[in-house]
Amino acid sequence: MKNEVLNENIVENLKLQAKQIRCSILDMITDAQVGHIGGSFSITDILTALYFHILNIDPKNPDWTDRDRLILSKGHGATALYSTLALRGYFPRAKLKTFGFINSDLQVHPDKNKVPGVEASTGALGQGLSIGAGVAFAAKIDNKAYRTYVILGDGEIQEGQVWEAAMFCAHYKLNNITAILDYNNVQLMGNVPDIMDIAPVKDKWEAFGWKTLEIDGHDIEQIISACSYAKNTEDAPTMIIAKTIKGKGVSFMQSTCDWHGKAPCKEEYDNAVCELVEPV
């Protein structure tokens, strides 16, 4: 995989933006006392790289026909998406304070009809890749250059519909779709291998006809390089297996299902803030 050469300042700025997003996620979930903090922290670096470096988008015109599309199939990671969209300029950051409250547009799972920048209403796991496949196929039919990205959870790919969509993308040679797997190895009730083992993940996606890469999902440069590789593939979709840490950034939240859908108390919040605001 050929690495994209990045200016050091670009990488450092992206890391700082990721830190801001994690702090925002923490604030939102603590204030609302609802949300999925572990899986939101694990995709923060991926979303940061996408929205601030990779995607061809215009926050002032979220319905621009030729925009790239990002579908968060693991919709329970909505706080990460909302925080990223707000920082990118899709809506005022002050709106994040309404997360999870009655009549707020920002609910625990994203609604494309209420939130600018949200491309699909997700939360029922296993459906996002099918949506992305349709969007990518439409781009081919319409001879459009936009790309489609789909973020999947590792527990989510235990769903059969994911593999139907995988077959579709490969059959129609949709090289304009990139799937990114948030492979943090922990789901709601425990570790993924104990619930329903998905390994060997790389072999399976390759067997389904996808170009497949494995990266560190918290390494900004690797994320960008992998997406650059995907843009240059021919006749096949690309799966980026991003090895991540659930709860990344806060030591006591990391690699445990306890923080899949738990909200911090005041003491836990204070301790988490101390860790998150440390220098990059």
N, C-alpha and C positions, 0 to 999 in steps of 0.2 A: 504494500500500500504506500503510495507516494505521499509524503507529508506536505501540506500546504505551509509555506513559510509565513509565519506570523510575526508582526512587530511585537516586541515585549510589552509595550504600553497597551496594545490592544488586549493581550491576554490578561494583564493585571486589571484593566478596566472591567473586563468581563467577570473576573473573580470578585471584584468589588460589587458589581451588580448582582451576582449570585448571592453574596452575603446580605445585601439589602433585601432581596426577595425572601431569603430564609427568615430574616427578622420580621418581615411583614407577615409571612405565614404564621409565625409564632404569635404575633399580636392578634391576628384575626381569629385563630382557633382558641386562644386563651379568652378573648373578649366574648366570643359566642358560646364557648364551652361545648363546641361541636366541631367535627372535622377530622381529617385523616392526615396527621402530621408526619408519620413515618414515611409513607409513600410519596408525600409532597416534597419532603426534603431530598428523597433519593432521585427525583427527576429535575431538581432545580438547576443543576449545571447544564443538563441537556436543553431545557427550555431557554436558558440564558444564551447559550451558543446559537440556538435556532433563531430566536427573535431579535437578537442584537448583532448577528453576523451572517447568518445563512439565508434566512427567508427573504424572498422578494415581496415586500409588503408595504402598505401605506396606511399607517394608523389613522390618518385623517380621512381616508376613504376605505373603510374596512370591507366594503362590498365591491371593490375594484375587480373587474372581471378577470384580469390577468395575474392576480395575486397568487402566490404560493399558498397552499392550504395545510394547516396543522390540525390533526384530529387527535384529541386526547381520549383514546379508547378507554383507558383506566380513569373514568370520570371522577372517581373519588379523590383524585389528585387535583381537584378543582382549585384549591387555595393557591397552589403553585402557579397554575395557569392565570388566575385572576391577578395575582401579584405581578406576574410578568407582563401581562397586558397593560396593567395600570402604569407600571414603570416605563413601558414602551410608548405610552401616550394614547392608548385607545379610549380611556376614560379617566377622570380625576382620581388620584390616589386616595383622596378623602372618602370616596365611595366604598373603599375596602372596609371601612369601619362598620358598614351595614351588613357584612357577611353573616349569613345564618339567621338573621332576624326576620320576623314575619313581614311580608310584603316587600322584602328586599329582592332585587334582581339577582343578587349573588347568593345562590343557595349551595347546599353541600355538593350537588352535582350540577354541571353547567347546562344552561338553557340557551341555545343559539338564537332564540327569538327575543331574548332579553339583554344579552351581553354582547357588545360590539367586539368582534374578533374571535368569538367562539364559532367554530365551523360546524359543530355537530352536538346535539344534546345526547350526552352519554352518561353512563352509570350502570346500565344493564350490561354486565361484562360480556365480551366476546363479539360485540357488534361493530366496533370501530373499524376494523380492517375491511369488513364488507362495505362499509360506507366509503372508506378511502379507495377501495377497488373501483367502485362505481364512479367516483370523482375522477380518478386517474384515467379510466376508460373513456369517460366523456371528453377529457382533454385530448385524447388520441383521436376520437371521432371528429372533434371540432378543430383539430389541427392547432391546438393551443400549447404554448411552451411552459405553462405553469407546472410546478411539481407538487406532489402530495406527500405529506409526512404523517405517519401514524405512530403514536406512542402506546405500547402495549405493556401490561403488567405480566410478570412471570406466572403468577397464579392464574391469570386470565387466559393464558394459552392452553390451559387444561380444557377450555371450551371447544367443542367440535366445530362450531361455526368459523372459528379462526382458521382452521385448516381447509375448510371449503374455500374461503377467501384466498388463502395462500395458493391453492391449486388454480383458481381463476386468474390471479395476477401472473402466475408463471405461464399458464396456457396462452394468455393474450400478450405475453412478452411486454408487460407494463414496466418498462425501465424508468418511467416517470414517477414511480412510487417508492418511497423508502420507509420501511418499518424500523422502529427503534424499540428494542425490548429492554424494559427496566428490570434487569436481572438481579434483584436484591436478595433473592432466595428465601424471602419470608412473606407469608400471606396471613390472612385474618386469624386463622386458628393455629398457626404453627409454621414450621419450616416447610418449604415447598416439597423437598424430597420425601417428607413424612406424610404429607397430605395426598399428593399425586405427583410422582417424580416425572419431570419433563426432560431430563437428560437422556441422551446427549443432544442438546439443543442445536448446536451448529450442524451436526450430521442430519438432523431431521429437516431443517430448513433447506439445506443443500439438496437433500433428496426430493424436496418439493419444487426444486428448480430455481431457487433464489441464490444470488450472489450473497455470501455471508461473511461478515467480519466480526471479530471479537475485540472490544476495546475496554478501557477503564472509563466508565460512565461519569467520572468526576474530573477527568482530565480534559480541560477545554480544548487543547490542541488536538487531542485524539478524536474528540467529537467532530470538530470542524474538518479534520483530515478525512474521516470516514464518510462524512456527508459529501465532501468534494469528490471522493472516489465514486460514490453512488451516482452523482450527476454525470459521470463519464462512462457509466456502464451501458452496454448495448444489448438489447433483446432479452433482458431479464430484470426483475425487481431486485431490490437490495434489502437485506435484513442486517441491521447493526445490533449485535448482542452487547449491550452496555452493562458491564458488571458494576453494580452499584451497592451502596450500603443503606439499608433502611434506617431512617432517622439521621442521615449523614449531617454532621456538624455539631451534634449534641451527644456527648459520650453515653449518657444514661438512657438515651432513646435508641441507640444504634443496635441493629441486628436482632431485634426482638419483636415478637408479635404484640407485646404488651402496649406498644405505641402505634399500633395500626390505626385505631380510631379513638384514642384517648386524648382528652384535653388537659393541659397542665393546670395545676393549682398555682397559687401565688409564689410559693417557695420554689416549685419546679420551674416556673417561668423565669424567676430571677436568676436561678442557676444556669438556665439555658441561655439567657441573654449574655451572661458573662462569658460563656464559651463562644457564642456566635460573633461577638464584637471584637474578639481577639484579632490581631493583625493576620492578614492572609498569609 
